[in-house]
Amino acid sequence: MSTDTNSPQGTMSDAQRSAAAADQALLPAVVDAVQAAGARMLAEFSYDARPVDRTGIADAIQAGDAVSLEYLRDPLLAARPGAGWVEDELDTGVLPKGEWWICDPVEGAVNHVHGMTHWCVTATLVRDNVPVVTAVSQPVTGGLYTAVLGGGAHLDGVRLRPSAKTDLDAAYVYTGQAAPGEGSETYRRIGRSVTAMMERALLVGVSVPATLQLVHVAAGRTDAFWQYSQVRSGLVPGALLVSEAGGKVSDTRGRPWTLASEDFLAAAPGIHQAAVDALATVA
């Protein structure tokens, strides 16, 4: 994925301008879908939710996803006839050519079912493995994050910009798990990376979901987020938001990020290289 998508319209080809105009015209339908799903899941939300075991957690998450999908799937497929639908929100890797909807009906569902507010609803259109339109609804706070390739990133219509920091020792950075059961080697890498960043950054956080960490990077509240993951649904919304805000998106070695990448890094431009250097110490 390009990390500089804010190209002047004059440098775009006619085909690119046409696609960008169509993507911009699609955005209201995407916003309507995630807000409708978010409102429904907010009605299901309770601060008093207390599942007692893993089975109860899984059942509650599955039930919530099914409810939210009723507000996402049909409207989005109708808005973009011919686009495919990724069924499994935990899928990884490169998609077939063409357009695909990648959605998470309740990203951070584990928080939702435990009465915690850190969850959202996301929908992203991916074209030839590049995210081009995204909307993220955060129902508890009412925040709506949107981005269109080449059109910038916004929170409730206000343009987003990343942090202006240039020193990693002043940076607030985050990481987290992508999914349960990722394996001991991934957990060891996460632990080593947290240690590496604690030795260099001001403050390190570990939390889920990824998208709600990435919107903070796009908005300049935090300075970097990295993850040892290929889970598409947790990365494509934030990748587009951060890059369109003016941040840098890569893998942890600083190479261009794609859906084939093994890991992920998004950072403010001024600390991106320092973050790459810190994570390079993680075997």
N, C-alpha and C positions, 0 to 999 in steps of 0.2 A: 504494500500500500504506500502510495506517495505520502510524504509528510509535509508537502507544500501544495495544498489544494486551492489556495486562494489566488489562482491565476486570473489576470485581467480577462474579461470577456473577449476582448479584441484578439487575444492569442489563441482562442479556441476555434476549432474547425466548425463548419456549419452543422455537421452531425453532432458534435459535442454540445454546441449551443442548443440544438433541438432537444437532445437528451436532457440537458440541464433544465430547460424550460418545462419539459414533461415531468421531471422529478419534482420541481418546485410546485407544479400544479397538483401533484399527487399528495404533497405533504398534509393538506387539511384532512384528507380521508384517513391518513395514518394517525394524526392527532386525535381525530374523533374516536377511532377504534381503541387506542390505548387509554384515553380518558374514560370511555364507557366501561372498559374492563376494569380500570382502576377504581372507578366509583362503585362498581359491583363488589370488588374485593374489599373495599373500605367498609362496605355494609356488612361483610362477613368478618371483619377484623374485631378482635376483642383484646383489650389490655389484660384481661383476666385469663386468657388462654394458657393452659398448663398441661401439655401432653405428658404422659407418665412413662412412656417407653418408646423404643424405636419403631415398633409397629404402629403405634398411635401417631407418631410424627409422620411416617410415610403415608399413612391413610389420609391424614389431614392435608398433606401437601398434594396428593393425587386428586383429592376432591376439589381443592381450591383451583388447581390447574384446569380441571375439566370445566368448572364454572367460568373462569376467565376466558378460556378458549372460545366459548360460545359468543363472546363479544368481539373476538379478534379474527378468527379464521374466515368466516363468510364475508364480512365487510372488506377485508384486505384482499382476498381473492377476487372479489367483484371489482375492486378499485384498480386491479392490475391483472386483467384476464391474460392467461398464458404463463403467469409466474408460477413457479413451483412452491411447495410448502415443505419445510423441513419438519418432520414429525417429532424427532427426539431433540429436546432442547440441550441435551448433553452430548450431541454429536460433535465430532472433530473432523478436521482435514478439509481437503479441497472438494468443492462441489462441481458437478457437471456444468458446462457452459450454459449461459442464459441467466434468467432472473429467478431469484429465490427469496421467499420470505423467511427470515430467521426471527423468531419471537420467543420471548420468555414470558409466559402468562403471569407468573409471580416470581420475579427474580429476587432472591432473598426469602424464599418461601419458608425456610427454617425460622427466620425471624418473625414472619407473619404468624406462624402457628404457635409461637411462644409469646405472643403479645408484645413484640418489639416492633418499633416503627421503621426500621431500616430495610425497606423492601420497595419494589417498583414493578411496573409493567413496561415491557419494551417491544418494539417492532422495528425491524430493519430490513430494507430491500437491498439485496446483494446482486450485483450484475457482473457476471464473469469473474466472480470471486472478489469483487471490490464493493464494500458498502457504499451506497449512494444516497440513501434517505434513511433517517432514523428519527424516532420519537420515543421519549422516555417520560413516563408519568410517575410522579412520586405522590401518591394520593394523600398520605397523611399531612404532608406540608403544602400540597397543592402545586408544587413545582413542575413545570413542563419544559424539558430540554429537547431541542430539535436541531437537526443539521441536515443540509443537503450538500452533496459534493460540489465544490466550487462556490457555495453560497454562504459560507460561514456557519458558526454554531451560536445558538441563542438559548437563553433562559427566559421564558415568558416574554419572548420578543426582543429582549435586550442582548446585544452582542456579547459573547464571551471572549475573554482573553486569558492566556495562561500567566502564571507567576513571572515576575521580572527578576527573580533571584538568580545569582550567578555563582553562589558558593554552596556546595553540598552541606557544609557544616551549619548552614542556616535553614536547611530544607526539612520539610515535614513530608515523610514518605510512607507508603503503604504497600502491603502485599496481602495474600490470603489464599485459601484453598479454592479450587474450582468446583470440586465435587467430592462426596464421600468416597472412601476406598481407593484413593489415587495410588497408593503403594508406598512402601517404606523409603525407596530411593527418592521419590518426589518430596516426601516429608523431610528427609535429611537435607535435600537441597534448599527447601524453604527455610529450615532452621539455620543452615550455614549462611544463607543470604541475609537473613535477619541480623545475624551477628555481624556480617560484613558491613551492613548499613548502619547498625548501631555504633560501630566504631568510627563512622564518617559523617552521618547525618545528625541533625538536631533531635529529631523524634521519629520513631518508627512505630507504625500501627499494623496490626494484623486483623483483618475483618472481611466479612462478606456482606453483600454481593459485590462483584467486580465493577459493575456499571456504576454503582453509587460511589465507588472510589474514583472512578475515571471522570465522572462529572465534576468532582472537586478539582481534579487536575485541569480540566478544560476551563473551569471558572477561576483558576488561580488561587484557590483556597489551600490546596496542597500542591506539592511540587513534583511528585513522581509516584507511579504505581507499576509494579512488576508482578508477573505471575508465571509459574512453571506449568503451563496449560495450553491446550489447543481447543478448549471448549468454545465453540463459535459464539453461542448466544451471549456469553459473558464478556466477549471482547469486541464484536463488531460495532455495537452502538457507541461504546466509549472510544474506540479507535477513530471513528468518523468525527465524533464530537471534539476530541483532543486535536486532531489534525486540522479540522476546520477552524478551531479557535486560534491556531497558530503554534501549537505544541509539536513535539516530535514523537513519532511512533516508530518503533523498531523491534527487533528481537533483543535479547539481553546482551548480545555482542555488538549491537549497533547496526546490524544489517537490516535492510528494508523488511518490514513485517508483512507476511502474507498468511493465508489460511493454511499454508504448509509449514509455517514456522513452528518450532518446538516450544518456544516460550515467547514472552511479550514484555515490552517496556514502553511506557508512555511518560513523558516528562516535559517540564518547562524547558524551553530551548537553552537557557543559560546553564542548566545543570545536567543536561542529557548526557554529555560525554563523561562527566564525573560519575554519574550513575552507572554507565556502561563499564567504566574502569573499576568501580567497586564490585559490580557483579561478576566481572572477569575473574575475580579471586575465588569464585565458587566453583569447585570441581564438579 
